[in-house]
Amino acid sequence: MQTEFEFILPKGYLDDGNTVHRNGVMRLSRVVDEIVPMGDPRVQANPAYSTVLILSRVVTQLGEIDAITPTLIEEMFAEDLQFLQMFYRKI
């Protein structure tokens, strides 16, 4: 059973060193990936923030970056966030 899927972001994440990261890997989500964010105060204040937390858990690699954090997801271009949301639903 395949549990990890490669993707290419339309725009790419621009890091602090001006390197663009487009190739990434997303793993299948587990129940815990959707439950844990619900207890986060940011989600309780704004339910839409759960998307950021869930994606930071299931995106396992982006270019040379292995530590995908909520802050990294927040700093993505809107087009890339939309792409990841659709990709998450697809897989």
PyMOL CGO cylinders between C-alpha atoms (Angstrom):
from pymol import cmd
from pymol.cgo import CYLINDER

trace = [
    CYLINDER, 0.00, 0.00, 0.00, 1.38, 3.36, -1.01, 0.3, 1, 1, 1, 1, 1, 1,
    CYLINDER, 1.38, 3.36, -1.01, 1.40, 5.82, 1.89, 0.3, 1, 1, 1, 1, 1, 1,
    CYLINDER, 1.40, 5.82, 1.89, 3.60, 8.64, 0.54, 0.3, 1, 1, 1, 1, 1, 1,
    CYLINDER, 3.60, 8.64, 0.54, 2.98, 10.72, -2.57, 0.3, 1, 1, 1, 1, 1, 1,
    CYLINDER, 2.98, 10.72, -2.57, 5.25, 13.17, -4.36, 0.3, 1, 1, 1, 1, 1, 1,
    CYLINDER, 5.25, 13.17, -4.36, 4.03, 16.54, -5.57, 0.3, 1, 1, 1, 1, 1, 1,
    CYLINDER, 4.03, 16.54, -5.57, 5.32, 19.71, -7.23, 0.3, 1, 1, 1, 1, 1, 1,
    CYLINDER, 5.32, 19.71, -7.23, 4.03, 23.06, -5.98, 0.3, 1, 1, 1, 1, 1, 1,
    CYLINDER, 4.03, 23.06, -5.98, 2.84, 25.52, -8.64, 0.3, 1, 1, 1, 1, 1, 1,
    CYLINDER, 2.84, 25.52, -8.64, 4.86, 28.44, -7.22, 0.3, 1, 1, 1, 1, 1, 1,
    CYLINDER, 4.86, 28.44, -7.22, 7.13, 26.95, -4.58, 0.3, 1, 1, 1, 1, 1, 1,
    CYLINDER, 7.13, 26.95, -4.58, 8.08, 27.89, -1.05, 0.3, 1, 1, 1, 1, 1, 1,
    CYLINDER, 8.08, 27.89, -1.05, 10.65, 30.72, -0.91, 0.3, 1, 1, 1, 1, 1, 1,
    CYLINDER, 10.65, 30.72, -0.91, 12.91, 30.30, 2.11, 0.3, 1, 1, 1, 1, 1, 1,
    CYLINDER, 12.91, 30.30, 2.11, 14.96, 32.96, 3.91, 0.3, 1, 1, 1, 1, 1, 1,
    CYLINDER, 14.96, 32.96, 3.91, 17.93, 32.31, 1.63, 0.3, 1, 1, 1, 1, 1, 1,
    CYLINDER, 17.93, 32.31, 1.63, 15.79, 32.95, -1.49, 0.3, 1, 1, 1, 1, 1, 1,
    CYLINDER, 15.79, 32.95, -1.49, 15.82, 29.28, -2.45, 0.3, 1, 1, 1, 1, 1, 1,
    CYLINDER, 15.82, 29.28, -2.45, 12.60, 28.04, -4.02, 0.3, 1, 1, 1, 1, 1, 1,
    CYLINDER, 12.60, 28.04, -4.02, 11.40, 24.60, -2.89, 0.3, 1, 1, 1, 1, 1, 1,
    CYLINDER, 11.40, 24.60, -2.89, 8.78, 23.02, -5.19, 0.3, 1, 1, 1, 1, 1, 1,
    CYLINDER, 8.78, 23.02, -5.19, 9.16, 19.23, -4.92, 0.3, 1, 1, 1, 1, 1, 1,
    CYLINDER, 9.16, 19.23, -4.92, 7.64, 17.62, -1.88, 0.3, 1, 1, 1, 1, 1, 1,
    CYLINDER, 7.64, 17.62, -1.88, 6.21, 14.51, -0.28, 0.3, 1, 1, 1, 1, 1, 1,
    CYLINDER, 6.21, 14.51, -0.28, 2.89, 14.12, 1.49, 0.3, 1, 1, 1, 1, 1, 1,
    CYLINDER, 2.89, 14.12, 1.49, 1.91, 11.04, 3.47, 0.3, 1, 1, 1, 1, 1, 1,
    CYLINDER, 1.91, 11.04, 3.47, -1.57, 9.69, 3.97, 0.3, 1, 1, 1, 1, 1, 1,
    CYLINDER, -1.57, 9.69, 3.97, -3.23, 11.20, 7.01, 0.3, 1, 1, 1, 1, 1, 1,
    CYLINDER, -3.23, 11.20, 7.01, -4.20, 9.27, 10.08, 0.3, 1, 1, 1, 1, 1, 1,
    CYLINDER, -4.20, 9.27, 10.08, -7.08, 9.97, 12.42, 0.3, 1, 1, 1, 1, 1, 1,
    CYLINDER, -7.08, 9.97, 12.42, -4.68, 11.52, 14.93, 0.3, 1, 1, 1, 1, 1, 1,
    CYLINDER, -4.68, 11.52, 14.93, -3.58, 14.06, 12.29, 0.3, 1, 1, 1, 1, 1, 1,
    CYLINDER, -3.58, 14.06, 12.29, -7.09, 15.48, 12.23, 0.3, 1, 1, 1, 1, 1, 1,
    CYLINDER, -7.09, 15.48, 12.23, -7.90, 15.09, 15.94, 0.3, 1, 1, 1, 1, 1, 1,
    CYLINDER, -7.90, 15.09, 15.94, -4.81, 16.66, 17.54, 0.3, 1, 1, 1, 1, 1, 1,
    CYLINDER, -4.81, 16.66, 17.54, -5.24, 20.08, 15.85, 0.3, 1, 1, 1, 1, 1, 1,
    CYLINDER, -5.24, 20.08, 15.85, -8.77, 20.39, 17.26, 0.3, 1, 1, 1, 1, 1, 1,
    CYLINDER, -8.77, 20.39, 17.26, -7.28, 20.90, 20.75, 0.3, 1, 1, 1, 1, 1, 1,
    CYLINDER, -7.28, 20.90, 20.75, -5.00, 23.71, 19.58, 0.3, 1, 1, 1, 1, 1, 1,
    CYLINDER, -5.00, 23.71, 19.58, -6.08, 27.18, 20.79, 0.3, 1, 1, 1, 1, 1, 1,
    CYLINDER, -6.08, 27.18, 20.79, -5.43, 28.64, 17.32, 0.3, 1, 1, 1, 1, 1, 1,
    CYLINDER, -5.43, 28.64, 17.32, -8.00, 26.25, 15.85, 0.3, 1, 1, 1, 1, 1, 1,
    CYLINDER, -8.00, 26.25, 15.85, -10.48, 26.99, 18.62, 0.3, 1, 1, 1, 1, 1, 1,
    CYLINDER, -10.48, 26.99, 18.62, -10.13, 30.70, 17.81, 0.3, 1, 1, 1, 1, 1, 1,
    CYLINDER, -10.13, 30.70, 17.81, -10.23, 30.12, 14.05, 0.3, 1, 1, 1, 1, 1, 1,
    CYLINDER, -10.23, 30.12, 14.05, -11.36, 26.67, 12.81, 0.3, 1, 1, 1, 1, 1, 1,
    CYLINDER, -11.36, 26.67, 12.81, -9.83, 27.31, 9.36, 0.3, 1, 1, 1, 1, 1, 1,
    CYLINDER, -9.83, 27.31, 9.36, -6.39, 27.16, 11.00, 0.3, 1, 1, 1, 1, 1, 1,
    CYLINDER, -6.39, 27.16, 11.00, -6.79, 23.38, 11.29, 0.3, 1, 1, 1, 1, 1, 1,
    CYLINDER, -6.79, 23.38, 11.29, -5.78, 23.17, 7.62, 0.3, 1, 1, 1, 1, 1, 1,
    CYLINDER, -5.78, 23.17, 7.62, -2.39, 24.70, 8.42, 0.3, 1, 1, 1, 1, 1, 1,
    CYLINDER, -2.39, 24.70, 8.42, -1.79, 22.30, 11.31, 0.3, 1, 1, 1, 1, 1, 1,
    CYLINDER, -1.79, 22.30, 11.31, -2.94, 19.22, 9.40, 0.3, 1, 1, 1, 1, 1, 1,
    CYLINDER, -2.94, 19.22, 9.40, -0.76, 20.04, 6.39, 0.3, 1, 1, 1, 1, 1, 1,
    CYLINDER, -0.76, 20.04, 6.39, 2.25, 20.64, 8.64, 0.3, 1, 1, 1, 1, 1, 1,
    CYLINDER, 2.25, 20.64, 8.64, 1.77, 17.09, 9.96, 0.3, 1, 1, 1, 1, 1, 1,
    CYLINDER, 1.77, 17.09, 9.96, 1.28, 15.29, 6.63, 0.3, 1, 1, 1, 1, 1, 1,
    CYLINDER, 1.28, 15.29, 6.63, 3.77, 17.13, 4.39, 0.3, 1, 1, 1, 1, 1, 1,
    CYLINDER, 3.77, 17.13, 4.39, 6.97, 15.30, 5.25, 0.3, 1, 1, 1, 1, 1, 1,
    CYLINDER, 6.97, 15.30, 5.25, 9.41, 16.99, 2.91, 0.3, 1, 1, 1, 1, 1, 1,
    CYLINDER, 9.41, 16.99, 2.91, 9.61, 20.11, 0.79, 0.3, 1, 1, 1, 1, 1, 1,
    CYLINDER, 9.61, 20.11, 0.79, 12.73, 20.44, -1.30, 0.3, 1, 1, 1, 1, 1, 1,
    CYLINDER, 12.73, 20.44, -1.30, 15.64, 20.16, 1.13, 0.3, 1, 1, 1, 1, 1, 1,
    CYLINDER, 15.64, 20.16, 1.13, 13.42, 20.94, 4.12, 0.3, 1, 1, 1, 1, 1, 1,
    CYLINDER, 13.42, 20.94, 4.12, 12.53, 18.00, 6.35, 0.3, 1, 1, 1, 1, 1, 1,
    CYLINDER, 12.53, 18.00, 6.35, 10.98, 19.92, 9.26, 0.3, 1, 1, 1, 1, 1, 1,
    CYLINDER, 10.98, 19.92, 9.26, 7.64, 21.20, 8.00, 0.3, 1, 1, 1, 1, 1, 1,
    CYLINDER, 7.64, 21.20, 8.00, 6.17, 23.55, 10.60, 0.3, 1, 1, 1, 1, 1, 1,
    CYLINDER, 6.17, 23.55, 10.60, 2.90, 25.49, 10.79, 0.3, 1, 1, 1, 1, 1, 1,
    CYLINDER, 2.90, 25.49, 10.79, 4.93, 28.68, 10.26, 0.3, 1, 1, 1, 1, 1, 1,
    CYLINDER, 4.93, 28.68, 10.26, 6.32, 27.30, 7.00, 0.3, 1, 1, 1, 1, 1, 1,
    CYLINDER, 6.32, 27.30, 7.00, 2.80, 26.47, 5.79, 0.3, 1, 1, 1, 1, 1, 1,
    CYLINDER, 2.80, 26.47, 5.79, 1.63, 29.97, 6.80, 0.3, 1, 1, 1, 1, 1, 1,
    CYLINDER, 1.63, 29.97, 6.80, 4.41, 31.53, 4.70, 0.3, 1, 1, 1, 1, 1, 1,
    CYLINDER, 4.41, 31.53, 4.70, 3.46, 29.69, 1.50, 0.3, 1, 1, 1, 1, 1, 1,
    CYLINDER, 3.46, 29.69, 1.50, 1.86, 31.46, -1.44, 0.3, 1, 1, 1, 1, 1, 1,
    CYLINDER, 1.86, 31.46, -1.44, -1.93, 31.13, -1.46, 0.3, 1, 1, 1, 1, 1, 1,
    CYLINDER, -1.93, 31.13, -1.46, -1.84, 29.17, -4.74, 0.3, 1, 1, 1, 1, 1, 1,
    CYLINDER, -1.84, 29.17, -4.74, 0.46, 26.56, -3.17, 0.3, 1, 1, 1, 1, 1, 1,
    CYLINDER, 0.46, 26.56, -3.17, -1.73, 26.26, -0.08, 0.3, 1, 1, 1, 1, 1, 1,
    CYLINDER, -1.73, 26.26, -0.08, -4.75, 25.69, -2.28, 0.3, 1, 1, 1, 1, 1, 1,
    CYLINDER, -4.75, 25.69, -2.28, -2.80, 23.07, -4.26, 0.3, 1, 1, 1, 1, 1, 1,
    CYLINDER, -2.80, 23.07, -4.26, -1.85, 21.22, -1.05, 0.3, 1, 1, 1, 1, 1, 1,
    CYLINDER, -1.85, 21.22, -1.05, -5.44, 21.27, 0.18, 0.3, 1, 1, 1, 1, 1, 1,
    CYLINDER, -5.44, 21.27, 0.18, -6.65, 19.72, -3.08, 0.3, 1, 1, 1, 1, 1, 1,
    CYLINDER, -6.65, 19.72, -3.08, -3.80, 17.20, -3.11, 0.3, 1, 1, 1, 1, 1, 1,
    CYLINDER, -3.80, 17.20, -3.11, -4.61, 16.22, 0.51, 0.3, 1, 1, 1, 1, 1, 1,
    CYLINDER, -4.61, 16.22, 0.51, -8.24, 15.54, -0.46, 0.3, 1, 1, 1, 1, 1, 1,
    CYLINDER, -8.24, 15.54, -0.46, -7.16, 13.62, -3.57, 0.3, 1, 1, 1, 1, 1, 1,
    CYLINDER, -7.16, 13.62, -3.57, -4.83, 11.19, -1.83, 0.3, 1, 1, 1, 1, 1, 1,
]
cmd.load_cgo(trace, "trace")
